[in-house]
Amino acid sequence: MSKSLTFRVHLDDGEHLDIDAASSAAARLAAQKRIEAAESTALIRKIKVLKSERA
């Protein structure tokens, strides 16, 4: 079982989303779903693991 990490997904409009996921790819998919649900046109710029979550 893989450990869930918290990823910070940065958007091009200056906002960010904190997503709990097993990988950055999973975090990207979850963030994209949230963006679409909010009917936003923001684009994902970068994804980083929160520093407190690093091993």
Secondary structure as a PSIPRED ss2 file (coil, helix, strand):
# PSIPRED VFORMAT (PSIPRED V4.0)

   1 M C   1.000  0.000  0.000
   2 S C   1.000  0.000  0.000
   3 K C   1.000  0.000  0.000
   4 S C   1.000  0.000  0.000
   5 L E   0.000  0.000  1.000
   6 T E   0.000  0.000  1.000
   7 F E   0.000  0.000  1.000
   8 R E   0.000  0.000  1.000
   9 V E   0.000  0.000  1.000
  10 H E   0.000  0.000  1.000
  11 L E   0.000  0.000  1.000
  12 D C   1.000  0.000  0.000
  13 D C   1.000  0.000  0.000
  14 G C   1.000  0.000  0.000
  15 E C   1.000  0.000  0.000
  16 H E   0.000  0.000  1.000
  17 L E   0.000  0.000  1.000
  18 D E   0.000  0.000  1.000
  19 I E   0.000  0.000  1.000
  20 D E   0.000  0.000  1.000
  21 A E   0.000  0.000  1.000
  22 A C   1.000  0.000  0.000
  23 S C   1.000  0.000  0.000
  24 S H   0.000  1.000  0.000
  25 A H   0.000  1.000  0.000
  26 A H   0.000  1.000  0.000
  27 A H   0.000  1.000  0.000
  28 R H   0.000  1.000  0.000
  29 L H   0.000  1.000  0.000
  30 A H   0.000  1.000  0.000
  31 A H   0.000  1.000  0.000
  32 Q H   0.000  1.000  0.000
  33 K H   0.000  1.000  0.000
  34 R H   0.000  1.000  0.000
  35 I H   0.000  1.000  0.000
  36 E H   0.000  1.000  0.000
  37 A H   0.000  1.000  0.000
  38 A C   1.000  0.000  0.000
  39 E C   1.000  0.000  0.000
  40 S C   1.000  0.000  0.000
  41 T C   1.000  0.000  0.000
  42 A C   1.000  0.000  0.000
  43 L C   1.000  0.000  0.000
  44 I E   0.000  0.000  1.000
  45 R E   0.000  0.000  1.000
  46 K E   0.000  0.000  1.000
  47 I E   0.000  0.000  1.000
  48 K E   0.000  0.000  1.000
  49 V E   0.000  0.000  1.000
  50 L C   1.000  0.000  0.000
  51 K H   0.000  1.000  0.000
  52 S H   0.000  1.000  0.000
  53 E H   0.000  1.000  0.000
  54 R C   1.000  0.000  0.000
  55 A C   1.000  0.000  0.000
